């Protein structure tokens, strides 16, 4: 059963990297395209973590966040081995793993994470994000939801 969860993580990585390759091939840094009144495609580079946390830390954050992603990914694989039969929990872990590795690839290859999905309301913009970030967020939500099921892990 572990393999199906790892395949899901691999699918997230492929979708994330393919979308980032497309956006970097079609947009210049900072270029934006209005898709809907509340949604733009924009090529952004995030050298920090979520919401650009530590983005101005002088470069050390690249390796710090890469190391964290590697350690967390190994821990998630270990958890998946032990809990692969618990569908909701394993789904959550798989999404988080795929997202973490998708962003890790960017950090190692470029020194930043490629973001391109931008939502806004009038002049209030939510920080740009990508498919990996979405997978991590969905995985975290599912993990919280799973915590309310009352199952003992």
Backbone as CSV, one residue per row, in Angstrom:
resi,resn,N_x,N_y,N_z,CA_x,CA_y,CA_z,C_x,C_y,C_z
1,UNK,0.808,-1.205,0.000,0.000,0.000,0.000,0.848,1.265,0.000
2,UNK,2.036,1.167,0.521,2.930,2.330,0.573,3.163,2.899,-0.816
3,UNK,3.299,2.020,-1.812,3.606,2.483,-3.159,2.554,3.425,-3.717
4,UNK,1.270,3.168,-3.446,0.245,4.059,-4.008,0.362,5.457,-3.436
5,UNK,0.753,5.563,-2.180,0.919,6.877,-1.575,2.147,7.580,-2.143
6,UNK,3.206,6.823,-2.380,4.403,7.432,-2.975,4.152,7.847,-4.422
7,UNK,3.316,7.090,-5.137,2.943,7.469,-6.499,2.162,8.781,-6.495
8,UNK,1.299,8.960,-5.524,0.554,10.214,-5.418,1.513,11.377,-5.168
9,UNK,2.472,11.183,-4.284,3.480,12.225,-4.038,4.255,12.534,-5.314
10,UNK,4.609,11.486,-6.057,5.339,11.683,-7.320,4.491,12.458,-8.322
11,UNK,3.195,12.182,-8.369,2.300,12.910,-9.271,2.267,14.392,-8.906
12,UNK,2.204,14.699,-7.628,2.229,16.096,-7.174,3.516,16.766,-7.634
13,UNK,4.641,16.083,-7.474,5.927,16.642,-7.892,5.928,16.922,-9.386
14,UNK,5.450,15.980,-10.186,5.427,16.151,-11.642,4.534,17.325,-12.038
15,UNK,3.331,17.393,-11.479,2.425,18.499,-11.797,3.019,19.840,-11.373
16,UNK,3.625,19.864,-10.202,4.239,21.086,-9.697,5.384,21.534,-10.605
17,UNK,6.290,20.628,-10.909,7.452,20.996,-11.720,7.058,21.341,-13.158
18,UNK,6.089,20.628,-13.723,5.633,20.930,-15.088,5.008,22.322,-15.143
19,UNK,4.205,22.663,-14.138,3.571,23.988,-14.126,4.617,25.089,-13.963
20,UNK,5.631,24.841,-13.157,6.692,25.832,-12.965,7.540,25.985,-14.223
21,UNK,7.794,24.889,-14.908,8.522,24.978,-16.179,7.725,25.769,-17.208
22,UNK,6.410,25.549,-17.242,5.578,26.277,-18.192,5.602,27.773,-17.899
23,UNK,5.401,28.136,-16.633,5.326,29.557,-16.286,6.663,30.253,-16.525
24,UNK,7.770,29.597,-16.196,9.077,30.225,-16.416,9.424,30.310,-17.898
25,UNK,8.839,29.438,-18.701,9.067,29.484,-20.133,8.211,30.514,-20.856
26,UNK,7.152,30.984,-20.213,6.220,31.903,-20.871,6.141,33.288,-20.232
27,UNK,6.716,33.462,-19.059,6.640,34.741,-18.352,8.032,35.219,-17.979
28,UNK,8.215,36.524,-17.998,9.433,37.130,-17.449,9.202,37.343,-15.949
29,UNK,10.281,37.394,-15.187,10.156,37.608,-13.748,9.322,38.869,-13.486
30,UNK,8.297,38.731,-12.650,7.432,39.854,-12.301,6.274,40.081,-13.255
31,UNK,6.301,39.452,-14.415,5.223,39.621,-15.382,3.938,39.001,-14.837
32,UNK,2.819,39.662,-15.116,1.539,39.217,-14.595,0.498,39.207,-15.707
33,UNK,-0.405,38.255,-15.650,-1.505,38.147,-16.601,-2.797,37.990,-15.816
34,UNK,-3.744,38.892,-16.016,-5.046,38.799,-15.364,-5.829,37.675,-16.029
35,UNK,-6.251,36.700,-15.234,-7.047,35.578,-15.731,-8.515,35.814,-15.385
36,UNK,-8.778,36.166,-14.160,-10.111,36.528,-13.662,-9.954,37.808,-12.848
37,UNK,-11.044,38.410,-12.484,-10.984,39.635,-11.696,-10.280,39.487,-10.363
38,UNK,-10.207,38.258,-9.866,-9.570,38.013,-8.558,-8.343,37.105,-8.661
39,UNK,-7.951,36.736,-9.879,-6.865,35.761,-10.060,-5.942,36.179,-11.191
40,UNK,-4.645,36.170,-10.903,-3.617,36.462,-11.895,-2.605,35.333,-11.927
41,UNK,-1.969,35.158,-13.069,-0.740,34.371,-13.151,0.397,35.379,-13.086
42,UNK,1.384,35.101,-12.265,2.518,36.006,-12.115,3.760,35.176,-11.818
43,UNK,4.872,35.509,-12.423,6.106,34.788,-12.124,6.811,35.487,-10.974
44,UNK,6.888,34.791,-9.846,7.531,35.324,-8.646,8.550,34.311,-8.136
45,UNK,9.571,34.812,-7.464,10.590,33.969,-6.849,10.544,34.193,-5.345
46,UNK,10.446,33.107,-4.595,10.386,33.191,-3.144,11.628,32.524,-2.561
47,UNK,12.530,33.332,-2.012,13.745,32.786,-1.403,13.512,32.372,0.041
48,UNK,12.334,32.698,0.578,12.023,32.357,1.963,11.100,31.158,2.046
49,UNK,10.383,31.109,3.148,9.391,30.039,3.368,8.015,30.618,3.056
50,UNK,7.002,30.054,3.651,5.632,30.536,3.424,5.545,32.033,3.694
51,UNK,4.844,32.729,2.817,4.661,34.175,2.920,5.993,34.930,2.934
52,UNK,6.994,34.365,2.282,8.337,34.953,2.149,9.064,35.113,3.491
53,UNK,8.694,34.310,4.476,9.364,34.338,5.776,10.855,34.088,5.594
54,UNK,11.677,34.939,6.143,13.141,34.901,6.076,13.691,35.091,4.655
55,UNK,12.929,35.701,3.780,13.400,35.861,2.401,14.605,36.789,2.294
56,UNK,14.820,37.620,3.299,15.960,38.536,3.263,17.065,38.118,4.240
57,UNK,17.181,36.825,4.485,18.139,36.320,5.479,19.551,36.137,4.925
58,UNK,19.810,36.569,3.724,21.175,36.558,3.202,21.617,35.255,2.549
59,UNK,20.739,34.337,2.297,21.091,33.116,1.581,21.122,31.851,2.414
60,UNK,21.283,31.987,3.712,21.341,30.791,4.561,20.027,30.035,4.562
61,UNK,18.913,30.740,4.296,17.600,30.108,4.340,17.440,29.039,3.266
62,UNK,18.158,29.188,2.160,18.087,28.172,1.095,18.463,26.801,1.652
63,UNK,19.566,26.759,2.375,20.068,25.482,2.890,19.323,25.044,4.134
64,UNK,18.893,26.011,4.952,18.101,25.677,6.133,16.783,25.021,5.729
65,UNK,16.047,25.649,4.807,14.764,25.096,4.382,14.938,23.813,3.580
66,UNK,16.041,23.685,2.869,16.318,22.438,2.151,16.558,21.300,3.141
67,UNK,17.346,21.568,4.167,17.619,20.539,5.184,16.334,20.139,5.908
68,UNK,15.515,21.134,6.248,14.245,20.834,6.914,13.377,19.963,6.015
69,UNK,13.301,20.303,4.731,12.472,19.525,3.792,12.965,18.086,3.679
70,UNK,14.260,17.885,3.679,14.820,16.529,3.572,14.485,15.714,4.826
71,UNK,14.688,16.301,5.984,14.408,15.603,7.238,12.911,15.292,7.358
72,UNK,12.071,16.276,7.077,10.626,16.074,7.169,10.162,15.028,6.154
73,UNK,10.715,15.049,4.962,10.336,14.069,3.930,10.688,12.650,4.367
74,UNK,11.862,12.480,4.951,12.249,11.151,5.448,11.296,10.700,6.554
75,UNK,10.944,11.619,7.436,10.017,11.302,8.519,8.639,10.941,7.963
76,UNK,8.170,11.649,6.936,6.874,11.353,6.324,6.882,9.965,5.679
77,UNK,7.962,9.611,4.988,8.049,8.275,4.393,7.978,7.215,5.489
78,UNK,8.661,7.447,6.593,8.614,6.517,7.734,7.179,6.400,8.258
79,UNK,6.492,7.546,8.397,5.097,7.524,8.851,4.193,6.802,7.856
80,UNK,4.434,7.017,6.566,3.635,6.333,5.543,3.804,4.819,5.623
81,UNK,5.013,4.356,5.904,5.247,2.911,6.056,4.411,2.344,7.198
82,UNK,4.326,3.093,8.272,3.610,2.617,9.462,2.101,2.783,9.376
83,UNK,1.642,3.770,8.591,0.219,4.110,8.606,-0.415,4.108,7.211
84,UNK,0.135,3.364,6.292,-0.365,3.401,4.909,-1.804,2.898,4.774
85,UNK,-2.285,2.141,5.736,-3.664,1.642,5.677,-4.676,2.674,6.172
86,UNK,-4.201,3.725,6.808,-5.094,4.783,7.300,-5.248,5.817,6.185
87,UNK,-6.305,5.687,5.424,-6.463,6.409,4.166,-6.336,7.927,4.298
88,UNK,-7.085,8.535,5.165,-7.067,10.003,5.262,-5.708,10.508,5.723
89,UNK,-5.139,9.855,6.726,-3.835,10.253,7.241,-2.753,10.067,6.175
90,UNK,-2.772,8.951,5.483,-1.776,8.682,4.444,-1.940,9.634,3.259
91,UNK,-3.176,9.965,2.915,-3.415,10.936,1.853,-2.822,12.288,2.232
92,UNK,-3.058,12.707,3.459,-2.511,13.978,3.941,-0.977,13.968,3.861
93,UNK,-0.376,12.899,4.353,1.089,12.793,4.313,1.623,12.809,2.883
94,UNK,0.944,12.128,1.978,1.382,12.071,0.580,1.355,13.439,-0.075
95,UNK,0.303,14.205,0.194,0.217,15.554,-0.359,1.332,16.441,0.190
96,UNK,1.564,16.357,1.482,2.621,17.160,2.102,3.986,16.754,1.560
97,UNK,4.220,15.454,1.423,5.491,14.965,0.894,5.723,15.459,-0.534
98,UNK,4.735,15.317,-1.396,4.875,15.778,-2.773,5.146,17.270,-2.854
99,UNK,4.430,18.040,-2.046,4.641,19.488,-2.030,6.009,19.873,-1.505
100,UNK,6.422,19.235,-0.430,7.735,19.545,0.146,8.864,19.238,-0.842
101,UNK,8.764,18.102,-1.505,9.808,17.734,-2.468,9.752,18.598,-3.726
102,UNK,8.552,18.995,-4.149,8.436,19.902,-5.292,9.141,21.217,-5.033
103,UNK,8.931,21.789,-3.855,9.602,23.041,-3.516,11.088,22.833,-3.236
104,UNK,11.462,21.675,-2.701,12.876,21.372,-2.462,13.654,21.363,-3.779
105,UNK,13.073,20.799,-4.807,13.730,20.775,-6.115,14.064,22.198,-6.557
106,UNK,13.115,23.112,-6.406,13.359,24.515,-6.769,14.481,25.120,-5.935
107,UNK,14.419,24.923,-4.634,15.436,25.519,-3.748,16.842,25.067,-4.125
108,UNK,16.986,23.772,-4.385,18.310,23.253,-4.727,18.739,23.743,-6.111
109,UNK,17.834,23.707,-7.078,18.177,24.061,-8.458,18.373,25.556,-8.658
110,UNK,17.521,26.392,-8.035,17.532,27.825,-8.329,17.896,28.724,-7.154
111,UNK,17.759,28.212,-5.933,17.976,29.062,-4.766,16.706,29.771,-4.324
112,UNK,15.604,29.507,-4.988,14.306,30.090,-4.655,13.221,29.143,-5.141
113,UNK,11.998,29.395,-4.679,10.844,28.615,-5.116,10.066,29.453,-6.130
114,UNK,9.686,28.837,-7.232,8.893,29.507,-8.255,7.431,29.525,-7.814
115,UNK,6.864,30.721,-7.714,5.447,30.892,-7.389,4.772,31.579,-8.568
116,UNK,3.489,31.296,-8.772,2.828,31.892,-9.932,1.321,32.063,-9.810
117,UNK,0.706,31.539,-8.795,-0.740,31.683,-8.605,-0.989,32.850,-7.658
118,UNK,-1.726,33.852,-8.108,-1.916,35.060,-7.309,-3.397,35.421,-7.235
119,UNK,-3.941,35.378,-6.037,-5.324,35.766,-5.810,-5.367,37.114,-5.097
120,UNK,-6.380,37.903,-5.400,-6.496,39.222,-4.777,-7.952,39.662,-4.741
121,UNK,-8.202,40.583,-3.871,-9.495,41.247,-3.801,-9.204,42.729,-3.802
122,UNK,-9.607,43.393,-4.879,-9.272,44.794,-5.097,-7.751,44.943,-5.050
123,UNK,-7.237,45.723,-4.111,-5.783,45.916,-4.011,-5.138,45.051,-2.928
124,UNK,-5.879,44.112,-2.379,-5.370,43.252,-1.309,-4.957,41.911,-1.917
125,UNK,-3.666,41.673,-1.982,-3.125,40.475,-2.635,-2.710,39.440,-1.606
126,UNK,-3.112,38.196,-1.837,-2.605,37.066,-1.068,-1.245,36.723,-1.671
127,UNK,-0.252,36.341,-0.873,1.060,36.021,-1.458,0.951,34.942,-2.540
128,UNK,1.715,35.116,-3.604,1.709,34.142,-4.703,2.158,32.786,-4.175
129,UNK,1.642,31.736,-4.791,1.971,30.373,-4.376,1.994,29.475,-5.591
130,UNK,2.157,28.162,-5.379,2.271,27.206,-6.481,1.522,25.917,-6.134
131,UNK,1.607,24.937,-7.000,0.904,23.667,-6.783,1.459,22.931,-5.561
132,UNK,2.766,22.980,-5.364,3.357,22.327,-4.184,2.806,22.929,-2.904
133,UNK,2.715,24.266,-2.859,2.158,24.929,-1.684,0.710,24.512,-1.459
134,UNK,-0.044,24.401,-2.546,-1.447,23.975,-2.446,-1.551,22.561,-1.895
135,UNK,-0.673,21.675,-2.342,-0.677,20.293,-1.851,-0.346,20.248,-0.359
136,UNK,0.630,21.042,0.066,0.998,21.094,1.483,-0.178,21.597,2.310
137,UNK,-0.827,22.647,1.834,-1.965,23.216,2.554,-3.122,22.222,2.641
138,UNK,-3.444,21.575,1.530,-4.515,20.561,1.541,-4.150,19.398,2.451
139,UNK,-2.900,18.972,2.402,-2.445,17.893,3.274,-2.555,18.261,4.739
140,UNK,-2.166,19.486,5.081,-2.277,19.935,6.471,-3.732,19.979,6.916
141,UNK,-4.621,20.459,6.040,-6.055,20.477,6.355,-6.573,19.061,6.603
142,UNK,-6.196,18.126,5.716,-6.645,16.739,5.884,-6.072,16.113,7.154
143,UNK,-4.864,16.498,7.527,-4.266,15.970,8.753,-5.039,16.472,9.971
144,UNK,-5.426,17.738,9.936,-6.237,18.279,11.028,-7.595,17.572,11.067
145,UNK,-8.205,17.411,9.910,-9.483,16.696,9.829,-9.345,15.279,10.384
146,UNK,-8.266,14.604,10.025,-8.029,13.244,10.510,-7.873,13.218,12.032
147,UNK,-7.324,14.286,12.598,-7.119,14.310,14.043,-8.442,14.315,14.805
148,UNK,-9.520,14.712,14.130,-10.842,14.737,14.770,-11.587,13.413,14.640
149,UNK,-11.017,12.453,13.952,-11.721,11.176,13.776,-11.656,10.296,15.008
150,UNK,-10.741,10.596,15.929,-10.662,9.854,17.165,-9.872,8.555,17.076
151,UNK,-9.262,8.296,15.939,-8.452,7.074,15.792,-7.151,7.237,16.566
152,UNK,-6.744,6.173,17.212,-5.462,6.176,17.897,-4.400,5.761,16.898
153,UNK,-3.361,6.529,16.772,-2.307,6.252,15.778,-1.244,5.374,16.370
